[in-house]
Each structure stands twice: as structure tokens, then as C-alpha cells.
Amino acid sequence: MNLKEIKEILALMNENSLNEIEIERDGLKLKLKKSAGGMVVGAPTHYAVESLPAPKAVPSAAPAAANGAEAAKNNKDIKSPMVGTFYRSPSPEAESFVEVGQTVEIGQVVCIVEAMKLMNEIKSEVRGKITEVAVQNAEPVEFGQTLFVVEPL
């Protein structure tokens, strides 16, 4: 879809008094919606993704499994409060906010979730040690999806 086609769609919206339009073509999804002031606002473009295989779990050592099961009962999850894109650092060149093995404090920023072009800092609600980063950098996340697993201290 090129700029000319988008302008034609905008013209059609105005001519037909449409407040919202959603078009999906060749894996490209375009959603345009008029704001309260009548200005057209474009939502982020989404690309169709075919079903992907589930991430493979990394096998752990057998002796640690017995102790790990006990510790896993006490672990707390830091979950995504919204749908968006997960980022481990404030910029591509910067270091990650947190790493596995690092201790986090209550209120410490652990990642960013981008939603509608807004960067939302996600803060830890528990003091503890990061035992797992459950999402890869720049991956889409759902509401309530686990981002980090924390062993409370």
C-alpha cells in the first residue's frame, strides 16, 4: 500500500462521513479512525504472522529440579499490564534494565511496553531476584502475559 492509496482512502472516509475504517491486504493491516476533533489518527501497522512454534524450554539439571520445584511455588511473575511490544532497554544501544540473576527493588523499572507509539515503563511490584526473562526483546506481548519471573527475597 503506497501513500497515494492511503490518501484515496482518507478522501473516501471524508466523502462518506466514515469515522473508522480497517483494511487488511497482503498481510498489511491498516486501521484509520477519526479523533474527537475530526482528525484522522492511524493505528500502528500490524503484519500478519503465521502460527509460530512455541518457544522450547531449556532443560534444567535433575538435582536442581527438586529444589527448583519448591522455589518455583514462591516465585512471582511480573506481567504485562497491556498489549504492546516488549523492550528490555530504553534504546537499542542501551543496556537492558535487568538481567537474570539481578536483584530488583519494588518500583524499579524492569522493561518498556510500547503501545500506540507510547513507551510505558513497567515497574517491579516485588523485591527479589530475576530468575527468568519470559519474552524476547521486541516481541509483541498480551495483557497479563508473564514478562519476568522473580524469586522474592
N, C-alpha and C positions, 0 to 999 in steps of 0.2 A: 504494500500500500504506500503510495507516494503522497507528497504534500498536496498535489492537485486534487487527488481523490478525497483527501480529508477536507479540503476547502469545499468541495462539492457536497460532501455530507453535511458540513456546517450550514451551507446555504439551504439544503433540503430541510434541515431542522428548523431554520428560521421561517421558511416559506410555509411549512406545515404546522407551525406552532408546537413542535415537539419539545418536551423538557428533557428527555433522556433517550439515548439510542445506544444499542450494543450490537457490534458487528464482529463476527468471527469468520476469518477466511485464511486458508493455508496455514493454520497453526498460529495465526496472529489474532489476538482478541483486543478490540478497541471499544472502550466504553466512554461516551461523552454525556455529560449531564450539566444542565444549566443550574447555576447557583441562584440564590435568592435574588440577587441583583440582575439576573438575566444573562450573566456572563457564562460562557461555556467552559467547563472545567473538565480536563481529560484525566482519567484514572490511569495508573501505571499500566503499561503494556504487559500482557502475560503471554507466554509462549506455551503451546500445548506440549505436554511431556507424556510420553508413553509410559506405561507402568514400569517401574524400576524394581529390581530385586531388593529385598530387604537387606540392610547392612549386616554383614557377617559379624557375629560375636567373636571376640578374641578369646581363645581358650585360656583358662587360668590353671595354675598349678593345683594338683589334687590336694596337698596338705592345706593350702590356703583356702580351699573351697569350704572346708568345715568351719573355719573361723570366719570366713567371708560371709557365709550364710547368716551367722549370728550378727555380725556387724551390719549387714545389709538391712536387717529388720529395723535398725535405728536410723538408717540414712534418711536424709531429707532431700527432696527434689526442689530445684529452682525451676519453675515452669514459666512458659511464655504467657504474658497477660493479654496477648493479641496475636492476630495473624500478621505475618510480615516476613522480612528477610533477616536472618541472624548474622551478626558480625561480632567476631571475637575481639576486635580492636577498633579504636576510634578512626583510624585511617589505614589504607593498605600498607603504608610504610611503617606504621607504629607497631609496638609490641602488643601482644594480647593483654587484655585486662587481667585475666587469671590463667593459671596453668594447673594441670593435675599435680596434686601434692602441696599446693599452696594453701595457706590458711586465709580465710576470708572473714571479715567482720560484718556485723549487721549494718546495713545501709551502704556497703561498699559496692561500687559499680562492677558488674561481672561481664556485661556484654551490652550490645545495642541491638534493638529490633527496629528495622526500618519499616514504617507503614505509611503509605500515601506520601512518600517523599519526606516524612518526618522521622528524625532519628530519636528513638526513645531509649533512654538509659534504663537498664534492668539492674536492680539492686538486690543484694542478698538479704533475705529475711531471717537468716540463721548464721550463727558463728560456727565455723568448722573448717574441715579440710576438704578441698575439692578432690573427689575420687574418680570422677568421670566427666568428660565433656561429651554430651549425648548427641550433639549436632555438629556437622561440618560447617566451616566458615562459608558465608554467602549462600547458605541453603534456605529455602522457604520453611517457615515454621507455622504451626497451627496454634490456636488458642488452647492453653492447657498442656501443650507438649513439653516434656521434660527437656531442659537445656543443659542442666548440670546436676550431678549427684554429689551431695555434701555429707560428710561424716561429722555430725555435731561434736563439738568439744565442750 
